[in-house]
Amino acid sequence: MRTTGTSSVLIAVLLGLCGCGSSLLRPSEVPVDPDRVRARIATLLPGTLANRGDWAADLFAALEALGVEASDRNVCAVLAVTEQESGYQVNPAVPNLPAIARREIDAKAAALKIPRFAVGAALEIRSPDGRSYRERIEAARTEKALNDIFEDFLDQVPLGRRLFAGYNPVRTAGPMQVSIAYAEEHARRRRYPFPMQGSLRDELFTRRGGLYFGAAHLLDYPADYEDMLHRFADFNAGHWASRNAAFQNALAMAAGRKVAMDGDLLIRGDGADRPSQTELAARSLAGQLGLSEREIRRDLERGTHDDFARTRLYRGVFEIATRRRGRSPPAAVMPRIRLQSPKITRNLTTEWFAQRVDGRYQRCLARAAPVT
C-alpha cells in the first residue's frame, strides 16, 4: 500500500500507541518459513540444552497455534519464564514434595471434617502399582508423580472422588509451571489445537502442552504494556495485575489516601459483598467522578477484563490524579504482592519474580542481537 508522508506518520503514531500488546500478534498476510523460524528459536535456547530442536519445534507450534508472532522478543519472553520456572525441565522436581503433599491432604481433609485416622487408613490402601498411596507419596519427587497418585486415589479409594474431587494438591504443571485452572479455562474458550492421549491435565505435563498454555498465559491476552516486565508480573500475579496496580496508584493520588497496589480491585471469595479498600477510595471520589456507588462497583468488576481501562471510573480517576499531580500517572505499575505457596519457603514477591525473569529475558535478547 502506498502512503503519503502524513498518513505514514499517523500509522507510526498509532502503532506506537498500541504498545506491547498489539506487537505480539503475527500479521496473517506475512508468510512464515517454519524451518527458518524453528532454526532461529533453537539459536536462542541455551547451548547446553539437550533436544534443542524439539524445544524449538514445540514452541514454534505453540506460538503458531495461538497466532502470536515468533519474534525474538516473544520467543525470549517465553524462554525466560521457562528458565526461571523450571530450568527447561518438562517435569521439574520439587524439594520436600512428600511433606508438602501430606500437609495439603491433611488440610483439605480437615476442611471436610474427615478424621486424620480415616485419612491415614485410606492412604494405606494398595494402589494399582502395588504400593500403598502413602508409600507412593513418600517416594514422589515431581508434580507429575504426585498428580498420578492423586488421580489413582480418586478412582480407586471408596468415596475418593466424591470426597476429594477438585482437591488435587497439584495446581501448576509443566516447564512454565502454568496454573492448571488457567489451562482448563483457556481450553474452554479456545479449543486445544493438538491431539491428546490423556486428559488436559496430563497434557500440561508434556513439553508441548506446557509451552502452549504457558505461552498463552504470558502472551495471549491484550495488554498495551510498553515493557515486557509487566507481562512477567502478570504471569505471576494474574492478567492485568500491573494495569490494576497502576489504577490503584492513580486512585491513591486522586483520593489522597492509602490504597494497596496489589492489583486486586475487589474482595473475592469470603467477604465478596464487602467493599474493598480500593472500592472505598473510589467511593470517596463519587461526586467528582459523577458515578454512583453501584456504577463504581460495576466498573471495578471489569478489573478482570481488558476493557477496564475504557470505563468511566478508570478514565475519571486518571484525569483527577493528573490534575492534582500535574502529570499523568503511569499506566502500568509493579503489583506489590508477597508470593505464597506450599512450595515457597523464602520471602519472595511478584517484583522479585518479574525482575528475575526480565534479567533472563534481556540476556536472551542480547544473544539475539546481531554481532557488530
Secondary structure by P-SEA (a helix, b strand, c coil): ccccaaaaaaaaaaaaaacccccccccccccccaaaaaaaaaaaccccccaaaaaaaaaaaaaaaacccccaaaaaaaaaaaaacccccccccccaaaaaaaaaaaaaaaaacccaaaaaaaaaccccccccaaaaaaacccaaaaaaaaaaaaaccccccccccccccccccccccccaaaaaaaaaaccccccccccaaaaaacaaaaaaaaaaaccccccccccaaaaaaaaacccaaaaaaaaaaaaaaaacbbbbccccccccccccccccaaaaaaaaacccccccaaaaaaaaaacccccccccaaaaaaaaaaaaaaccccccccccccccccccccccccaaaaaaaaaaaaaaaaaaacccc
